């Protein structure tokens, strides 16, 4: 059974997005191909980026907690 907290209904805050400008900044040599990307293409790219970032998300969050909050145990111990 999940433990309820007073902040369970708090909003979620976006941490990353991707735009054609981002892609062009990373690969200016693909300007024509990037310009031709459809909304569906961009959604697939964003999904792939999200999957890749999820791999390091929890590690990064643990590092942020270490530097920002008085947490005495790693997140892995708390979530287990």
DAKAQUI-V435529 format. One record per residue. N is the residue number from 1. OMEGA is omega in whole degrees, -180 to 180 (999 if undefined). BURIAL is b if it has 24 or more other ideal C-beta (glycine too) atoms within 12 Angstrom, else e. Layout:
n=[N/N]
omega=[OMEGA/OMEGA]
burial=[BURIAL/BURIAL]
//
This chain:
n=[1/2/3/4/5/6/7/8/9/10/11/12/13/14/15/16/17/18/19/20/21/22/23/24/25/26/27/28/29/30/31/32/33/34/35/36/37/38/39/40/41/42/43/44/45/46/47/48/49/50/51/52/53/54/55/56/57/58/59/60/61/62/63/64/65/66/67/68/69/70/71/72/73/74/75/76/77/78/79/80]
omega=[-179/177/179/179/-180/-180/-179/-180/-179/-178/174/-178/180/-179/-180/173/178/179/177/178/177/-180/180/178/-180/-176/-180/179/178/-175/-178/-180/179/179/-178/-178/178/175/178/177/-179/177/178/177/179/178/179/177/178/178/-180/-179/-180/180/-178/-176/-175/176/179/179/178/178/179/178/-180/-177/-172/-175/178/-180/-176/179/180/179/180/180/-178/-176/-177/999]
burial=[e/e/e/e/e/e/e/e/e/e/e/e/e/e/e/e/e/b/e/b/e/e/b/e/e/e/e/e/e/e/e/e/e/e/e/e/b/e/e/e/e/e/e/e/b/e/e/e/e/e/e/e/e/e/e/e/e/e/e/e/e/e/e/e/e/e/e/e/e/e/e/e/e/e/e/e/e/e/e/e]
//
